[in-house]
Amino acid sequence: MDAHAPSRTTSPSLRLIGADRPGSDGARRRALEIGEALRRRAVARANQAAARLPESDARMLFAASVAQSLDGGRAAILTPDRRERLVENARRMGMRAFDANLIIAIVQDDARRGGRGAQGETARLITIVPGPKRSPWSSAAGLALAAMAFAGAGMALLIAWVLR
């Protein structure tokens, strides 16, 4: 037997030399895997935080007013005029009509199943519905920005009038 011939009892194994060195493909791949795991964890934490709505959330307040407007116990009847008033109230709160009707359907379904109102599964379903959109003018910063824009426009008109 030749001394330089490979032994049949050991199987050759391949390995990538320098895979853990910074800048190598192995290190980049590992960094990407770690980054993806961290991103998934952050998304999961954000989802959990979003699922815990305060009672003052507009969607929960609207769901409570829908539950109070239902007639007929488990039949959960909502007359068309009451529905229109509820949707109009939701629109004033900043919700879209579609989202308001979706919350109405969730609350009616819960009542028909004999549910316990905006708790448990019903509350989770309500959190899926997008919250009301806030106008940029509803905050103090938005109002200040609008005032500065009007002041700037007034100044430009004044300068144009003087230079005429």
Number of C-alpha atoms within 10 A of each C-alpha: 5 6 6 6 7 10 11 7 6 7 8 9 5 6 7 7 9 12 15 14 11 11 10 12 13 16 15 15 13 13 13 12 12 12 12 12 12 12 12 12 12 12 12 12 12 11 11 11 10 12 15 11 16 11 11 9 13 17 25 20 16 22 26 16 15 22 19 9 15 20 12 10 10 15 14 19 14 17 11 9 9 13 17 14 11 21 23 16 16 22 16 11 17 16 22 18 16 12 20 27 16 15 24 24 14 21 28 23 16 20 21 15 12 13 16 12 17 20 13 10 14 19 19 14 16 23 18 12 15 12 18 18 10 11 9 12 12 9 11 10 11 13 13 12 14 14 12 12 12 12 12 12 12 12 12 12 12 11 11 10 9 8 7 5
